[in-house]
């Protein structure tokens, strides 16, 4: 009985621990790690890179001589040629043929060597493609995570305004009952409370949708108890120390899509060399070892023939051959020239693609750099605006409480303060996001 009690206690503790782990808020790194592990595009890039590795190993193996073995057994009836004597026989007999052959490509215009170089470049490019896919996921998770935090702060601000308005409703009711304020003030404040209630509901819906978006980016099932950890944000308004050009030059050396595009261009150059290599003669070596057996063959004299044992006959019939083949391309219905022209066009296309990747990165850096400068100015100005509006609102609240300000004038100041708070939250997260992205372009990891 005691053992069963202990077992139930252990199960309960484990269940509680699991439930607590499931309800524990997700940190940014946990969200990112989960997304990187589950994201389809990242895993597809990994599998594509594995295929490149297989192609590389195959091209390396092509340098090794090939080796194959063959064996056949036949039953011959009627007039046939004895494979061991090349003489005609009319009796039924069975024969066995066994052989081993090998060939080696001695020279083929350096196509094997260039193919190995091309596949090695493809493997390296594929590895950077995986990193590029990871970067895309990182930016998406950063956007989704900050959107949840932003929506959470908007909801908190809306709830605070709702609570403040509810308190004003209580105070206004008391003042109306005491005859110090008109009933119209109470109606206006109650109307504002209804508006604040709607704002809370709207903000809650926006937060829920932001969580859904983040969970979908993480490729996890939607759950109602999903929460994110709220980190301590660095809101210091640090200026941009580098110039736009300096940030771009740094990003050229650290962004994986740039290296991948460069490697793909080099791979296309190897493809052109491979196509040109087909113009060269190819030289191939070959070797063959074979033996055979025929039950019709006899040894001894014609007067007194004797059976020829299988293994003895197989040993005696061993034959070897060596060959060297030279193939000189003369005319191939323009296939070689067409392959060269296609490879040349592909190389030019890849060079243009590489330049386009650089241009896209430059434009992104320029846009983010400009947005970052604007977000700093906007955040500073919004902070000053909130401070000024808050002072006005605080003064208006005092006046309204003592009955020297109308509800209409008070609600104008209250709504101004509410709007300025929302603007501040939006400006803060816009600044944080632009700063994180600008650092990310320079190779700095995104952390919270």
Number of C-alpha atoms within 10 A of each C-alpha: 6 7 8 9 10 11 12 12 12 12 12 12 12 12 12 12 12 12 11 11 11 13 13 14 15 17 17 20 15 13 22 23 16 16 24 23 13 15 18 13 15 22 16 13 20 18 14 17 21 15 15 21 18 14 19 20 14 14 21 16 13 15 14 11 13 13 12 10 12 10 12 10 13 11 11 18 12 11 11 15 13 20 18 18 12 9 10 12 17 13 11 13 17 14 18 17 16 16 17 15 17 15 18 17 18 16 16 19 19 16 21 19 17 21 22 21 19 25 23 20 23 25 24 18 26 24 19 22 23 23 19 20 21 22 20 15 21 22 17 18 25 23 16 22 26 20 23 24 20 21 23 21 18 23 22 15 19 24 19 15 22 21 15 14 23 19 14 19 21 13 16 26 21 14 19 15 12 10 10 14 22 17 14 13 22 21 15 16 23 19 14 20 21 15 14 21 19 14 19 21 15 14 21 19 14 19 21 17 15 22 25 20 20 26 21 16 22 23 17 14 8 13 10 8 9 16 15 19 13 16 11 7 10 9 11 8 15 9 10 14 8 10 9 16 12 12 20 22 12 13 22 19 12 15 20 22 22 23 19 25 23 20 23 24 24 20 23 24 21 23 25 21 20 23 23 19 19 20 18 16 14 19 16 15 16 16 15 17 15 19 20 23 25 24 18 19 20 15 12 10 8 8 6 8 11 12 11 17 14 14 11 10 19 19 13 13 15 13 12 12 10 12 10 13 12 13 11 12 12 9 10 9 8 9 12 17 16 12 17 21 15 15 21 18 14 17 21 15 14 21 19 14 16 21 15 14 17 19 12 12 19 19 13 16 21 17 14 20 22 13 17 23 15 14 23 23 14 18 22 14 13 21 18 13 17 20 14 13 20 19 13 16 21 15 14 21 19 13 14 22 18 13 16 12 16 17 23 14 11 23 19 13 20 23 14 16 23 20 13 20 23 19 18 21 20 19 21 22 19 22 23 20 20 21 23 19 23 23 15 18 21 19 16 12 13 16 10 14
